[in-house]
Amino acid sequence: MKWQVLGDQLPKTHNLITRLIGRLVLRLMGWKIDGQFPNRQKVVVALTPHTSNMDFILTVAVLWGLGLRSCFLMKHSLFWFPLGALLKALGGIPVDRSQAGGMVDKMTEEFQQRARLVLGITPEGTRSGVRRWKEGFARIAESARVPVLPAVLNYKTRTVIFAPLIEEASNVESILLQVKQASLLGHARR
């Protein structure tokens, strides 16, 4: 697999060891990447589907393999010692899902304060099947006025697919629809 050279706008890690580890893990697991990560200073990545703990390992392997620095939202109950320190070092941001509100404002402020930020969120919000996706990722993109990158895990073809960037992030329903369409197209690939 030929690896993308990241653009100059993206936040990078510059860590050769993690880059090699990420690439090795993907190779050993038989996964590949289809598409390019867009050269943007700020973006919300909507990762679908979220069905397995393996999603996290694949995501870290892709990020490390690319040399991309990012943050991600994860349920707060996983941030126990010593795992919490590791998750935070990897870019994890704890979310207490029992507390309503506040996360959109918090992440909008993060986007405003940082020169570069890639934020990963799973629209399902959980590994168990859901009928309706959570809108938080779209609300954050809308509020922060940043584009959304649908990233699809196709377990049948063992491919991580970067779908086209959703530039217009001013309507939550439109963002949700476009990410769902990208997810369906990504799963239809064979």
BANU-24550 format. One line per field, with one value per atom (N, C-alpha, C): residue number from 1; x negated, y, z. Coordinates in steps of 0.02 Angstrom, whole numbers, plus 32768, in hexadecimal, padded with zeros to 4 digits. Each point is the difference from the previous one (the first is absolute). Last residue first. Example, Ala and Ser with C-alpha at 12.3 -4.5 7.8 and 13.67 -1.06 7.14 Angstrom:
<sites>
nr <- (2, 2, 2, 1, 1, 1)
c1 <- (7D7E, 7FD6, 8027, 7FF1, 802D, 7FD3)
c2 <- (7F90, 803B, 8037, 7EE2, 803B, 803C)
c3 <- (8162, 8003, 8025, 7FFC, 8000, 8000)
</sites>
This chain:
<sites>
nr <- (190, 190, 190, 189, 189, 189, 188, 188, 188, 187, 187, 187, 186, 186, 186, 185, 185, 185, 184, 184, 184, 183, 183, 183, 182, 182, 182, 181, 181, 181, 180, 180, 180, 179, 179, 179, 178, 178, 178, 177, 177, 177, 176, 176, 176, 175, 175, 175, 174, 174, 174, 173, 173, 173, 172, 172, 172, 171, 171, 171, 170, 170, 170, 169, 169, 169, 168, 168, 168, 167, 167, 167, 166, 166, 166, 165, 165, 165, 164, 164, 164, 163, 163, 163, 162, 162, 162, 161, 161, 161, 160, 160, 160, 159, 159, 159, 158, 158, 158, 157, 157, 157, 156, 156, 156, 155, 155, 155, 154, 154, 154, 153, 153, 153, 152, 152, 152, 151, 151, 151, 150, 150, 150, 149, 149, 149, 148, 148, 148, 147, 147, 147, 146, 146, 146, 145, 145, 145, 144, 144, 144, 143, 143, 143, 142, 142, 142, 141, 141, 141, 140, 140, 140, 139, 139, 139, 138, 138, 138, 137, 137, 137, 136, 136, 136, 135, 135, 135, 134, 134, 134, 133, 133, 133, 132, 132, 132, 131, 131, 131, 130, 130, 130, 129, 129, 129, 128, 128, 128, 127, 127, 127, 126, 126, 126, 125, 125, 125, 124, 124, 124, 123, 123, 123, 122, 122, 122, 121, 121, 121, 120, 120, 120, 119, 119, 119, 118, 118, 118, 117, 117, 117, 116, 116, 116, 115, 115, 115, 114, 114, 114, 113, 113, 113, 112, 112, 112, 111, 111, 111, 110, 110, 110, 109, 109, 109, 108, 108, 108, 107, 107, 107, 106, 106, 106, 105, 105, 105, 104, 104, 104, 103, 103, 103, 102, 102, 102, 101, 101, 101, 100, 100, 100, 99, 99, 99, 98, 98, 98, 97, 97, 97, 96, 96, 96, 95, 95, 95, 94, 94, 94, 93, 93, 93, 92, 92, 92, 91, 91, 91, 90, 90, 90, 89, 89, 89, 88, 88, 88, 87, 87, 87, 86, 86, 86, 85, 85, 85, 84, 84, 84, 83, 83, 83, 82, 82, 82, 81, 81, 81, 80, 80, 80, 79, 79, 79, 78, 78, 78, 77, 77, 77, 76, 76, 76, 75, 75, 75, 74, 74, 74, 73, 73, 73, 72, 72, 72, 71, 71, 71, 70, 70, 70, 69, 69, 69, 68, 68, 68, 67, 67, 67, 66, 66, 66, 65, 65, 65, 64, 64, 64, 63, 63, 63, 62, 62, 62, 61, 61, 61, 60, 60, 60, 59, 59, 59, 58, 58, 58, 57, 57, 57, 56, 56, 56, 55, 55, 55, 54, 54, 54, 53, 53, 53, 52, 52, 52, 51, 51, 51, 50, 50, 50, 49, 49, 49, 48, 48, 48, 47, 47, 47, 46, 46, 46, 45, 45, 45, 44, 44, 44, 43, 43, 43, 42, 42, 42, 41, 41, 41, 40, 40, 40, 39, 39, 39, 38, 38, 38, 37, 37, 37, 36, 36, 36, 35, 35, 35, 34, 34, 34, 33, 33, 33, 32, 32, 32, 31, 31, 31, 30, 30, 30, 29, 29, 29, 28, 28, 28, 27, 27, 27, 26, 26, 26, 25, 25, 25, 24, 24, 24, 23, 23, 23, 22, 22, 22, 21, 21, 21, 20, 20, 20, 19, 19, 19, 18, 18, 18, 17, 17, 17, 16, 16, 16, 15, 15, 15, 14, 14, 14, 13, 13, 13, 12, 12, 12, 11, 11, 11, 10, 10, 10, 9, 9, 9, 8, 8, 8, 7, 7, 7, 6, 6, 6, 5, 5, 5, 4, 4, 4, 3, 3, 3, 2, 2, 2, 1, 1, 1)
c1 <- (8352, 7FE9, 7FBA, 80C4, 7FC4, 7FEC, 80B3, 8014, 7FC4, 7FEE, 800E, 8016, 7FD3, 7FC3, 800A, 80BA, 7FD6, 7FC0, 808C, 8020, 7FD7, 7FB6, 7FF9, 801F, 801A, 7FBA, 7FF5, 80D2, 7FF8, 7FB9, 802E, 8022, 7FF9, 7FAE, 7FD5, 8020, 807C, 7FC5, 7FD1, 80C1, 8013, 7FC3, 7FE1, 8012, 8010, 7FDB, 7FC2, 800E, 80B8, 7FDC, 7FBF, 8080, 8022, 7FDC, 7FAE, 7FF7, 801F, 7F9C, 8042, 7FF7, 7F4B, 802B, 8046, 7F1F, 8012, 802D, 7F83, 8037, 801A, 7F52, 7FEA, 8035, 7FBA, 803E, 7FED, 7F66, 8009, 8042, 7FD2, 7FF7, 8012, 7FB2, 8030, 7FF3, 7F66, 800A, 802E, 7FD6, 8010, 8009, 7F8C, 8015, 8009, 8007, 7FEC, 801A, 8023, 7FC9, 7FE2, 80C6, 7FC6, 7FC1, 80C8, 7FFF, 7FC2, 8034, 7FE1, 7FFD, 8005, 8020, 7FDD, 801B, 7FDC, 8028, 7FF1, 8028, 7FD3, 8015, 7FCE, 8026, 8038, 8018, 7FC8, 7FF2, 7FE5, 801E, 803F, 8006, 7FE3, 7FD8, 801A, 8000, 8022, 7FCA, 801E, 805F, 7FF9, 7FC3, 8069, 7FBA, 7FF2, 80DA, 7FF0, 7FBA, 8047, 8028, 7FED, 7F9B, 7FE8, 8026, 804A, 7FBE, 7FE5, 80C8, 800B, 7FBD, 7FFC, 8019, 800B, 7FC0, 7FC9, 8014, 80A7, 7FCB, 7FC9, 80D3, 7FF3, 7FC5, 8047, 7FFC, 7FEB, 8088, 7FBE, 8006, 80B3, 7FF4, 7FBB, 8048, 802D, 7FF2, 7F4D, 802D, 802C, 7F4B, 8027, 802F, 7F1A, 803E, 802A, 7F34, 7FF4, 803F, 7FFA, 7FF9, 7FF4, 801E, 7FF6, 7FF7, 8028, 802B, 7FFA, 7F74, 8046, 802F, 7EF6, 802A, 8049, 7F11, 803C, 8024, 7F08, 8024, 803A, 7F5F, 8028, 8027, 7F26, 8025, 8023, 7F80, 8022, 8026, 7F56, 800D, 8020, 7FDA, 7FF2, 8010, 807D, 7FC8, 7FF8, 80B2, 7FC1, 7FC4, 80E4, 7FF0, 7FBB, 8058, 7FF2, 7FEC, 8046, 7FC0, 7FEC, 80D5, 7FCB, 7FBB, 80B6, 7FFE, 7FC9, 8030, 7FD8, 7FFD, 8083, 7FBB, 7FD4, 80EA, 7FDF, 7FB7, 807F, 7FFC, 7FDB, 8030, 7FC9, 7FF9, 80B3, 7FBE, 7FC8, 80F1, 7FE8, 7FB8, 807B, 8018, 7FDD, 7FB5, 8008, 8014, 7FCC, 803B, 800E, 7F42, 803D, 803F, 7EFA, 8031, 8044, 7EFA, 8044, 802C, 7EE1, 8038, 8043, 7F22, 8024, 803C, 7F01, 8044, 801C, 7F21, 802D, 8047, 7F32, 8011, 8030, 7FC1, 7FC2, 800D, 80AF, 7FF5, 7FC1, 802D, 8033, 7FF7, 7F75, 7FEF, 8031, 802D, 7FC5, 7FEB, 80B2, 8012, 7FC5, 7FE8, 8016, 800F, 7FB9, 7FD3, 8017, 80A3, 7FB7, 7FEE, 80DD, 7FE9, 7FB4, 80B7, 7FC5, 7FED, 80C3, 7FC3, 7FC0, 80E2, 7FF4, 7FC2, 805B, 7FD6, 7FEF, 8031, 8026, 7FD1, 7FB5, 8009, 8023, 7F9B, 802C, 800C, 7F21, 803D, 8028, 7F1E, 8023, 803E, 7F01, 8048, 8018, 7F20, 8011, 804B, 7F63, 8032, 800F, 7F75, 7FDC, 802D, 802F, 7FFE, 7FD4, 801F, 7FE3, 7FFB, 806F, 7FB7, 7FDF, 80E9, 7FE5, 7FB4, 8070, 8004, 7FE1, 8011, 7FD0, 7FFF, 80A3, 7FBD, 7FCB, 80D9, 7FFC, 7FBB, 8034, 7FF9, 7FF6, 8030, 7FBD, 7FF3, 80D8, 7FCF, 7FB9, 80B3, 8003, 7FCB, 802F, 7FCC, 7FFF, 80A7, 7FC5, 7FC7, 80F9, 7FD0, 7FCA, 80B3, 801E, 7FD3, 8031, 7FDC, 801F, 7FE6, 802B, 7FD4, 7FC4, 8037, 7FE9, 7FAA, 7FEC, 803A, 7FC5, 8038, 7FF1, 7F6D, 8002, 8039, 7FBE, 801F, 8002, 7F4F, 8032, 801D, 7F38, 8033, 8034, 7F3E, 7FE9, 8031, 7FDB, 8026, 7FE5, 7FE8, 7FCF, 8024, 8063, 7FFA, 7FD1, 7FF5, 8015, 7FF6, 8034, 7FCE, 801D, 8036, 800F, 7FC8, 8019, 8018, 8015, 7F60, 8023, 8013, 7FD5, 7FE4, 802B, 7FC6, 8029, 7FDB, 7FBD, 8019, 802D, 7F79, 8048, 8020, 7F18, 800B, 804A, 7FC6, 7FE9, 800D, 802D, 8030, 7FEC, 7F6B, 803F, 8033, 7F34, 7FF7, 8041, 7FFA, 7FFE, 7FF9, 7FF6, 8042, 8003, 7F2E, 802C, 8045, 7F64, 7FEF, 802D, 8019, 8013, 7FF2, 7FB9, 8048, 8018, 7F1D, 800E, 804B, 7FAD, 7FF2, 8012, 805F, 7FE3, 7FF8, 806F, 7FB8, 7FDC, 80F5, 7FDB, 7FB5, 80CF, 7FD9, 7FDB, 80D9, 7FD7, 7FDD, 8046, 8017, 7FD2, 7FDF, 8031, 8013, 7F69, 7FE1, 8031, 8027, 7FF7, 7FE7, 7FD0, 8030, 7FEE, 7FD7, 7FD7, 8031, 803F, 8009, 7FCC, 7FDC, 8019, 8002, 8013, 7FDC, 8020, 7FF5, 802A, 7FD3)
c2 <- (7F44, 7FBA, 7FFA, 80C5, 7FEF, 7FB9, 8072, 7FDF, 7FEB, 8080, 7FBA, 7FD8, 80E9, 7FDF, 7FB7, 8089, 7FF5, 7FDB, 8040, 7FCC, 7FF1, 80B0, 7FC0, 7FC7, 80DC, 7FEB, 7FBC, 8063, 7FEB, 7FE7, 805D, 7FBF, 7FE6, 80D6, 7FCE, 7FBB, 80B6, 7FF5, 7FCC, 8043, 7FDD, 7FEF, 8086, 7FBB, 7FD7, 80E6, 7FDE, 7FB7, 8089, 7FF4, 7FDB, 8047, 7FCA, 7FEE, 80B9, 7FC0, 7FC7, 80E9, 7FE2, 7FB9, 8090, 8031, 7FE4, 7FBB, 7FE3, 802F, 7FC9, 8029, 7FDF, 7F91, 8045, 802B, 7EF7, 8027, 8047, 7F36, 802F, 8026, 7F03, 8047, 802C, 7F10, 8017, 804A, 7F31, 8048, 8018, 7F01, 802A, 8048, 7F04, 803F, 8031, 7EE7, 8040, 8039, 7F00, 8016, 8041, 7F83, 800B, 8013, 7FD4, 7FCB, 8006, 80A3, 7FC3, 7FC8, 8111, 7FC9, 7FC0, 8107, 7FC1, 7FC9, 811A, 7FC3, 7FC3, 811F, 7FCA, 7FBF, 8116, 7FBC, 7FCE, 810B, 7FCB, 7FBE, 8119, 7FBD, 7FCE, 811E, 7FCA, 7FBC, 80F0, 7FD8, 7FC8, 80B4, 8010, 7FDF, 7FF3, 8015, 8016, 7FB0, 8036, 801C, 7F44, 803A, 803C, 7F30, 801A, 8040, 7F8F, 801D, 801F, 7F8A, 803F, 8023, 7F2A, 8031, 8044, 7F4A, 800F, 8035, 7FB1, 8029, 8012, 7F74, 8039, 802A, 7EEC, 803D, 8039, 7F2B, 8019, 803D, 7F31, 8046, 8015, 7F22, 8012, 8047, 7F49, 8038, 800E, 7F33, 801C, 8037, 7FD5, 7FDB, 8023, 805F, 7FC6, 7FD8, 8111, 7FC2, 7FC7, 80E2, 800E, 7FC3, 803C, 7FD3, 800C, 8079, 8018, 7FD2, 802A, 7FCC, 8015, 8097, 7FEF, 7FC8, 80A5, 7FC4, 7FF0, 80E1, 7FE1, 7FC6, 80B5, 7FCA, 7FDB, 80FE, 7FCD, 7FD0, 80F3, 7FC2, 7FCD, 80DA, 800F, 7FC5, 8036, 7FDD, 8014, 8057, 800D, 7FE2, 7FDF, 8047, 800F, 7F24, 8011, 8049, 7FB9, 7FE1, 8010, 8044, 802A, 7FE4, 7F81, 803C, 802F, 7F42, 7FF0, 803B, 8019, 7FF2, 7FF3, 801A, 8040, 7FF6, 7F40, 8027, 8041, 7F76, 7FE7, 8027, 8029, 801A, 7FEA, 7F75, 8041, 8010, 7F43, 801E, 8043, 7F19, 8048, 8020, 7F1B, 8008, 804A, 7FAE, 7FFF, 8007, 804E, 7FE1, 8003, 8002, 801A, 7FDA, 8034, 7FDB, 8024, 7FF6, 8032, 7FDC, 7FB8, 7FF3, 8039, 7FD5, 8034, 7FFA, 7F7F, 7FF1, 8035, 800A, 8009, 7FF3, 7FD4, 8049, 800F, 7F1F, 801A, 804B, 7F97, 7FEB, 801D, 8022, 8027, 7FEF, 7F84, 8046, 802A, 7F1C, 8006, 8048, 7F9A, 802C, 800C, 8027, 7FF9, 7FB6, 806E, 7FEB, 7FF6, 8046, 8027, 7FF2, 7FAC, 7FDE, 8023, 8055, 7FC6, 7FD8, 80C0, 8010, 7FC4, 7FFD, 8002, 8004, 806F, 7FBB, 8004, 809A, 7FFD, 7FB7, 8078, 7FD9, 8001, 8079, 7FF5, 7FD7, 801C, 800E, 7FF6, 7FFE, 800D, 8011, 7F6C, 8034, 8005, 7F66, 8034, 803B, 7F24, 803F, 8035, 7F30, 7FF2, 803E, 800E, 7FF8, 7FF5, 8009, 8041, 7FFD, 7F36, 802D, 8044, 7F62, 7FE9, 802E, 8026, 8014, 7FEB, 7FBA, 8049, 8018, 7F1A, 8014, 804B, 7FAE, 7FEA, 8014, 8028, 802C, 7FEE, 7F78, 8042, 802E, 7F28, 8001, 8044, 7FC0, 801F, 8005, 8000, 7FD3, 8028, 805E, 7FC0, 7FD4, 80F3, 7FF3, 7FC0, 805A, 7FF7, 7FF6, 80BC, 7FD0, 7FBE, 810C, 7FBB, 7FD0, 8110, 7FD6, 7FB8, 80EF, 7FC0, 7FD7, 8112, 7FCD, 7FC1, 80DE, 7FD3, 7FD2, 80D1, 7FEC, 7FD6, 804A, 800C, 7FE6, 7F95, 8035, 8007, 7F64, 802D, 803D, 7EFA, 8043, 802D, 7EF3, 802B, 8048, 7F2F, 802C, 8028, 7EFD, 8048, 8026, 7F07, 8016, 804A, 7F37, 8041, 8011, 7F06, 8033, 803F, 7EFC, 803A, 8030, 7F27, 7FFB, 803A, 7FCB, 7FF4, 7FFC, 8032, 7FBE, 7FEE, 80D7, 7FCC, 7FBB, 80BB, 7FFB, 7FC9, 802B, 7FE5, 7FF8, 806B, 7FB9, 7FDF, 80EA, 7FE0, 7FB5, 8080, 8004, 7FDD, 8013, 7FD2, 7FFF, 809C, 7FBC, 7FCC, 80E0, 7FF9, 7FB9, 803F, 7FF2, 7FF8, 8037, 7FBF, 7FF0, 80D5, 7FC9, 7FBC, 80FB, 7FCA, 7FC3, 80E3, 7FFE, 7FCA, 8058, 7FE8, 8002, 80A6, 7FC2, 7FEE, 80A0, 7FF5, 7FBC, 8091, 7FCF, 7FFE, 8083, 801E, 7FD3, 7FC8, 802C, 8020, 7F08, 8046, 802A, 7EF1, 8031, 8047, 7F13, 8032, 8037, 7EF5, 8047, 8029, 7EFA, 802B, 8049, 7F02, 803F, 802F, 7EE9, 803B, 803E)
c3 <- (7F75, 8008, 7FE5, 805F, 7FDA, 800D, 8072, 7FC3, 7FD6, 80C9, 800F, 7FC3, 7FEF, 8017, 800F, 7FCA, 7FC5, 8012, 80B2, 7FD7, 7FC1, 8089, 8023, 7FD7, 7FB3, 7FF8, 8021, 801E, 7FBA, 7FF4, 80D3, 7FF8, 7FB9, 802B, 8021, 7FFA, 7FAE, 7FD7, 801E, 807B, 7FC3, 7FD5, 80C1, 8012, 7FC2, 7FE1, 8012, 8010, 7FDA, 7FC2, 800D, 80BA, 7FDB, 7FC0, 807F, 8023, 7FD9, 7FA1, 800B, 801B, 7FB9, 8021, 800E, 7F8C, 8041, 8026, 7F07, 801A, 803F, 7F90, 800B, 8022, 7FF1, 8000, 8014, 7F87, 8036, 7FF8, 7F9C, 7FF1, 803C, 8045, 7FCE, 7FF2, 805D, 800B, 7FC8, 806B, 7FC7, 8017, 8044, 801F, 7FC6, 7FFC, 7FE4, 802C, 7FE8, 802B, 7FE6, 7FB3, 7FD3, 8027, 8079, 7FCD, 7FD4, 80A9, 801B, 7FCC, 7FFC, 7FDC, 8014, 8060, 8009, 7FDD, 7FDD, 8004, 8008, 801A, 7FFC, 800D, 7FBF, 800F, 7FF6, 803A, 7FD6, 8015, 8013, 801C, 7FCD, 803C, 7FD5, 8024, 8081, 7FE3, 7FD6, 80A2, 7FB8, 7FE2, 80E3, 7FF7, 7FB8, 803A, 802E, 7FF5, 7F81, 7FF0, 802B, 802F, 7FBF, 7FED, 80C1, 800B, 7FC0, 7FF1, 8024, 800F, 7F9F, 7FCF, 8021, 8089, 7FD2, 7FCD, 809C, 801D, 7FD0, 7FF0, 7FD5, 8017, 800D, 8029, 7FD2, 7F9D, 8012, 802D, 7FE8, 7FEF, 8018, 801B, 7FC9, 7FE8, 8070, 800F, 7FC3, 8076, 7FCA, 8017, 8083, 7FF5, 7FCB, 804A, 7FD5, 7FF3, 802A, 8026, 7FCF, 7FB6, 8047, 802B, 7F07, 8026, 804B, 7F65, 8003, 8026, 8027, 7FE2, 8006, 7FF1, 8025, 7FDC, 8005, 7FEB, 802E, 7FB2, 8036, 7FE4, 7FD0, 7FE0, 8039, 7FE6, 8028, 7FD2, 8017, 7FDA, 802E, 804F, 7FBA, 7FD3, 80F0, 7FE1, 7FB7, 808C, 8022, 7FDD, 7FB4, 7FFC, 801D, 800D, 7FBA, 7FF8, 80D5, 7FEF, 7FB8, 8048, 801E, 7FF1, 7FBF, 7FD6, 801A, 807F, 7FC5, 7FCF, 80C5, 8013, 7FC3, 7FE2, 8011, 8011, 7FD9, 7FC2, 800D, 80BA, 7FD6, 7FBF, 80A6, 8010, 7FD2, 803E, 7FEA, 8012, 8090, 7FC2, 7FF2, 8087, 8009, 7FBD, 8010, 802C, 800D, 7F82, 7FD8, 802B, 800E, 802D, 7FDE, 7F9E, 7FFA, 8030, 7FCA, 8020, 7FF9, 7F5E, 8027, 801F, 7F81, 8019, 802A, 7F8E, 7FE8, 8018, 8039, 7FBA, 7FE3, 80E3, 7FDA, 7FB5, 8098, 7FF9, 7FD8, 8032, 7FD2, 7FF6, 809F, 7FBC, 7FCE, 80E2, 7FED, 7FB8, 8060, 7FF2, 7FEA, 804D, 7FBB, 7FED, 80DB, 7FDB, 7FB7, 809D, 8004, 7FF6, 7F8B, 8043, 7FFD, 7F53, 8014, 8049, 7F83, 7FEA, 8019, 8020, 802C, 7FEC, 7F83, 803A, 802B, 7EF0, 8040, 803C, 7F1A, 8018, 8044, 7F17, 8039, 8013, 7F84, 7FF7, 8040, 7F67, 803F, 7FF1, 7F7A, 8004, 8048, 7F3E, 8046, 8003, 7F47, 800D, 804A, 7F6B, 8025, 8010, 7F8E, 7FDA, 8021, 806D, 7FBF, 7FD4, 80D2, 8008, 7FBD, 7FFE, 8015, 8007, 7FD3, 7FC6, 8012, 80AD, 7FCE, 7FC3, 80A6, 8018, 7FCE, 7FD1, 7FFC, 8016, 8016, 7FBA, 7FF9, 80D6, 7FEB, 7FB8, 8054, 8020, 7FEA, 7FB9, 7FDF, 801C, 805D, 7FCC, 7FDC, 809E, 8020, 7FCE, 7F9C, 8020, 8024, 7F78, 8011, 802A, 7F7B, 803F, 801D, 7EF3, 803A, 803E, 7F93, 8001, 7FE3, 8056, 7FF4, 8008, 7FD1, 8016, 7FEC, 802E, 7FDD, 801E, 7FEC, 8029, 7FD5, 7FF1, 7FE3, 8035, 7FBE, 802F, 7FDC, 7F8F, 8044, 8034, 7F06, 8024, 8046, 7F1F, 801D, 801E, 7FDC, 7FE4, 8028, 7FD4, 8037, 7FE8, 7F58, 801C, 803A, 7F82, 8004, 8022, 803B, 7FBF, 8007, 808A, 8000, 7FB9, 8089, 7FD5, 8005, 808A, 7FF0, 7FD2, 8077, 7FBC, 7FEA, 80CF, 8004, 7FBB, 8016, 801F, 8004, 7FAF, 7FD2, 801C, 8089, 7FC8, 7FCF, 80B0, 801A, 7FC8, 7FCD, 800B, 8018, 7FEA, 7FBE, 8005, 80C7, 7FE1, 7FBE, 806A, 8024, 7FE0, 7FAE, 7FEC, 8022, 8040, 7FBA, 7FE7, 80D7, 7FFE, 7FB8, 8018, 8020, 7FFE, 7FB2, 7FD2, 801E, 802A, 8027, 7FD3, 7FDF, 7FF1, 8029, 7FF0, 803B, 7FF7, 7F94, 7FF7, 803F, 7F8B, 803B, 7FFB, 7F20, 8031, 803E, 7F31, 802D, 803A, 7F43, 8031, 8031, 7F88, 7FED, 803A, 7FE1, 801A, 7FEB, 7F84, 8021, 8016, 7FD4, 7FF1, 8025, 7FB9, 8035, 7FE9, 7F87, 7FFE, 8033, 7FF9, 8000, 8000)
</sites>
